[in-house]
Amino acid sequence: MPAARLMLIAARLKLMTARLKLMTARLKLMTARLKLMTALPAGLREQLTRTLGALARVYRRAARPHGPGRGR
C-alpha cells in the first residue's frame, strides 16, 4: 500500500477519534447538567435554566466575527 494512502487513513482515524472525544465530552456535560437539574427544586431549576440560556446567547454573540469583512 502506498505511503500516501496510509497517511490518509491515519488522518481519517485521527479525525474520527477527535470527533468521538468531542461527542463523549458533550455527553458527559449533558449528563452532569441533567443530574444537577434533577437535584434542584423547580423554582431554582427554572431560574438556572434562564440564566444559562442567557449566558449561552452572550457567548454565541461574542463568538461571531465582528467588523468589516466578517465571516471570512
Backbone as a printed PyTorch tensor [residue, N CA C, xyz], in Angstrom:
tensor([[[  0.8530,  -1.1990,   0.0000],
         [  0.0000,   0.0000,   0.0000],
         [  0.8920,   1.2530,   0.0000]],

        [[  0.6270,   2.2090,  -0.8710],
         [  1.4700,   3.4220,  -0.9220],
         [  1.4180,   4.2050,   0.3910]],

        [[  2.5030,   4.9020,   0.6830],
         [  2.6150,   5.6540,   1.9410],
         [  1.5620,   6.7530,   2.0410]],

        [[  1.2470,   7.3890,   0.9220],
         [  0.2500,   8.4750,   0.9230],
         [ -1.1210,   7.9510,   1.3460]],

        [[ -1.4430,   6.7580,   0.9030],
         [ -2.7320,   6.1590,   1.2580],
         [ -2.7890,   5.8500,   2.7600]],

        [[ -1.6680,   5.3420,   3.2850],
         [ -1.5980,   5.0620,   4.7200],
         [ -1.7260,   6.3430,   5.5370]],

        [[ -1.1030,   7.4130,   5.0590],
         [ -1.1850,   8.7010,   5.7570],
         [ -2.6170,   9.2290,   5.7510]],

        [[ -3.3120,   9.0340,   4.6420],
         [ -4.7100,   9.4640,   4.5380],
         [ -5.5840,   8.6850,   5.5220]],

        [[ -5.3550,   7.3780,   5.5950],
         [ -6.1130,   6.5380,   6.5330],
         [ -5.8360,   6.9740,   7.9710]],

        [[ -4.5760,   7.2530,   8.2780],
         [ -4.2000,   7.6910,   9.6260],
         [ -4.8590,   9.0290,   9.9690]],

        [[ -4.9050,   9.9410,   9.0040],
         [ -5.5290,  11.2520,   9.2280],
         [ -7.0290,  11.0970,   9.4810]],

        [[ -7.6670,  10.2160,   8.7220],
         [ -9.1060,   9.9690,   8.9220],
         [ -9.3690,   9.3780,  10.2980]],

        [[ -8.5060,   8.4680,  10.7010],
         [ -8.6450,   7.8360,  12.0110],
         [ -8.4900,   8.8660,  13.1290]],

        [[ -7.5310,   9.7720,  12.9690],
         [ -7.3350,  10.8350,  13.9620],
         [ -8.5660,  11.7340,  14.0500]],

        [[ -9.1310,  12.0690,  12.8970],
         [-10.3250,  12.9120,  12.8550],
         [-11.4990,  12.2140,  13.5320]],

        [[-11.6720,  10.9440,  13.2480],
         [-12.7570,  10.1890,  13.8610],
         [-12.5680,  10.0980,  15.3810]],

        [[-11.3290,   9.9140,  15.8160],
         [-11.0370,   9.8570,  17.2490],
         [-11.3530,  11.1910,  17.9140]],

        [[-10.9730,  12.2760,  17.2670],
         [-11.2470,  13.6130,  17.8160],
         [-12.7520,  13.8550,  17.9150]],

        [[-13.4920,  13.4410,  16.8860],
         [-14.9570,  13.5940,  16.9100],
         [-15.5810,  12.7870,  18.0410]],

        [[-15.0770,  11.5810,  18.2240],
         [-15.5790,  10.7110,  19.2900],
         [-15.3140,  11.3260,  20.6640]],

        [[-14.1160,  11.8850,  20.8430],
         [-13.7770,  12.5380,  22.1120],
         [-14.6990,  13.7280,  22.3710]],

        [[-14.9640,  14.5150,  21.3320],
         [-15.8560,  15.6660,  21.4610],
         [-17.2690,  15.2170,  21.8290]],

        [[-17.7530,  14.1750,  21.1650],
         [-19.0880,  13.6620,  21.4640],
         [-19.1670,  13.1270,  22.8930]],

        [[-18.1100,  12.4710,  23.3420],
         [-18.0730,  11.9540,  24.7110],
         [-18.1020,  13.0910,  25.7150]],

        [[-17.3320,  14.1370,  25.4400],
         [-17.3100,  15.2990,  26.3360],
         [-18.6850,  15.9630,  26.4020]],

        [[-19.3460,  16.0820,  25.2500],
         [-20.6910,  16.6700,  25.2140],
         [-21.6810,  15.8320,  26.0160]],

        [[-21.5660,  14.5230,  25.8700],
         [-22.4520,  13.6080,  26.5920],
         [-22.2400,  13.7360,  28.1030]],

        [[-20.9780,  13.8110,  28.5210],
         [-20.6640,  13.9710,  29.9470],
         [-21.2400,  15.2740,  30.4870]],

        [[-21.1060,  16.3400,  29.6980],
         [-21.6360,  17.6430,  30.0960],
         [-23.1560,  17.5890,  30.2250]],

        [[-23.8100,  16.9720,  29.2660],
         [-25.2720,  16.8610,  29.3070],
         [-25.7210,  16.0310,  30.5060]],

        [[-24.9910,  14.9590,  30.7980],
         [-25.3200,  14.1080,  31.9420],
         [-25.1720,  14.8790,  33.2470]],

        [[-24.0740,  15.6200,  33.3660],
         [-23.8420,  16.4130,  34.5770],
         [-24.9250,  17.4740,  34.7500]],

        [[-25.3070,  18.0940,  33.6500],
         [-26.3410,  19.1270,  33.6990],
         [-27.6930,  18.5350,  34.1100]],

        [[-27.9770,  17.3590,  33.5680],
         [-29.2240,  16.6750,  33.8930],
         [-29.2650,  16.2970,  35.3740]],

        [[-28.1530,  15.7840,  35.8920],
         [-28.0720,  15.4210,  37.3170],
         [-28.2760,  16.6520,  38.1910]],

        [[-27.6500,  17.7560,  37.7880],
         [-27.7780,  18.9990,  38.5510],
         [-29.2160,  19.4940,  38.5420]],

        [[-29.8340,  19.4640,  37.3690],
         [-31.2000,  19.9670,  37.2410],
         [-32.2000,  19.1380,  38.0490]],

        [[-32.0180,  17.8210,  38.0360],
         [-32.9660,  16.9760,  38.7580],
         [-32.7960,  17.0940,  40.2660]],

        [[-31.6220,  17.5370,  40.7150],
         [-31.3720,  17.6680,  42.1500],
         [-31.9260,  18.9800,  42.7150]],

        [[-32.2270,  19.9260,  41.8270],
         [-32.6740,  21.2500,  42.2860],
         [-34.1930,  21.3310,  42.4070]],

        [[-34.6790,  22.1840,  43.3210],
         [-36.1180,  22.4360,  43.3560],
         [-36.5660,  23.1880,  42.0900]],

        [[-37.8480,  23.0680,  41.7570],
         [-38.3760,  23.5670,  40.4810],
         [-38.0890,  25.0460,  40.2270]],

        [[-38.3460,  25.9190,  41.2030],
         [-38.1420,  27.3570,  41.0040],
         [-36.6990,  27.7020,  40.6890]],

        [[-35.7940,  27.0960,  41.4310],
         [-34.3640,  27.3450,  41.2230],
         [-33.9100,  26.7820,  39.8840]],

        [[-34.4880,  25.6330,  39.5120],
         [-34.1670,  24.9920,  38.2350],
         [-34.5290,  25.9060,  37.0740]],

        [[-35.7150,  26.5090,  37.1210],
         [-36.1550,  27.4090,  36.0460],
         [-35.2640,  28.6420,  35.9660]],

        [[-34.9060,  29.1770,  37.1180],
         [-34.0480,  30.3660,  37.1570],
         [-32.6730,  30.0520,  36.5650]],

        [[-32.1280,  28.8940,  36.9330],
         [-30.8220,  28.4860,  36.4250],
         [-30.8710,  28.2490,  34.9160]],

        [[-31.9590,  27.6640,  34.4440],
         [-32.1230,  27.4180,  33.0010],
         [-32.1340,  28.7320,  32.2300]],

        [[-32.8660,  29.7120,  32.7520],
         [-32.9060,  31.0330,  32.0890],
         [-31.5310,  31.6800,  32.0910]],

        [[-30.8380,  31.6130,  33.2170],
         [-29.5090,  32.2310,  33.3370],
         [-28.5210,  31.5760,  32.3760]],

        [[-28.5250,  30.2420,  32.3330],
         [-27.6190,  29.5230,  31.4290],
         [-27.9310,  29.8250,  29.9720]],

        [[-29.2150,  29.9410,  29.6490],
         [-29.6160,  30.2740,  28.2830],
         [-29.1370,  31.6540,  27.8760]],

        [[-29.2870,  32.6180,  28.7860],
         [-28.8410,  33.9870,  28.5110],
         [-27.3240,  34.0300,  28.3420]],

        [[-26.6230,  33.2900,  29.1950],
         [-25.1610,  33.2400,  29.1250],
         [-24.7040,  32.6200,  27.8070]],

        [[-25.3890,  31.5610,  27.3830],
         [-25.0460,  30.8990,  26.1200],
         [-25.2490,  31.8530,  24.9440]],

        [[-26.3350,  32.6490,  24.9940],
         [-26.5810,  33.6220,  23.9130],
         [-25.4760,  34.6660,  23.8510]],

        [[-25.0350,  35.1370,  25.0120],
         [-23.9570,  36.1400,  25.0630],
         [-22.6820,  35.5750,  24.4460]],

        [[-22.3420,  34.3280,  24.8210],
         [-21.1230,  33.7150,  24.2810],
         [-21.2310,  33.4820,  22.7830]],

        [[-22.4120,  33.0560,  22.3080],
         [-22.5830,  32.8460,  20.8660],
         [-22.4410,  34.1460,  20.1050]],

        [[-23.0140,  35.2310,  20.6730],
         [-22.9290,  36.5310,  20.0300],
         [-21.4810,  37.0110,  19.9860]],

        [[-20.7380,  36.7760,  21.0770],
         [-19.3430,  37.2160,  21.1520],
         [-18.4620,  36.3970,  20.1990]],

        [[-18.8530,  35.1480,  19.9450],
         [-18.0350,  34.2730,  19.1110],
         [-18.1440,  34.6160,  17.6220]],

        [[-19.1970,  35.3340,  17.2660],
         [-19.3590,  35.6930,  15.8440],
         [-18.3110,  36.7340,  15.4480]],

        [[-17.8540,  36.6690,  14.2070],
         [-16.8710,  37.6680,  13.7500],
         [-17.4870,  39.0740,  13.6820]],

        [[-16.7160,  40.0640,  14.0390],
         [-17.1920,  41.4450,  14.0160],
         [-16.3610,  42.2780,  13.0430]],

        [[-16.8880,  43.4170,  12.6550],
         [-16.1330,  44.3680,  11.8470],
         [-16.2620,  44.0980,  10.3590]],

        [[-15.5120,  44.8960,   9.5660],
         [-15.5940,  44.7680,   8.1040],
         [-15.0390,  43.4320,   7.6300]],

        [[-15.6870,  42.8670,   6.6160],
         [-15.2150,  41.6030,   6.0590],
         [-15.4440,  40.4270,   6.9800]],

        [[-16.4510,  40.5200,   7.8290],
         [-16.6730,  39.4380,   8.7970],
         [-17.1360,  38.1610,   8.1160]],

        [[-16.8220,  37.0570,   8.7550],
         [-17.2240,  35.7680,   8.2230],
         [-16.2700,  35.1780,   7.2080]],

        [[-15.0670,  35.7070,   7.1490],
         [-14.0890,  35.1600,   6.1800],
         [-13.0080,  34.4110,   6.9050]]])
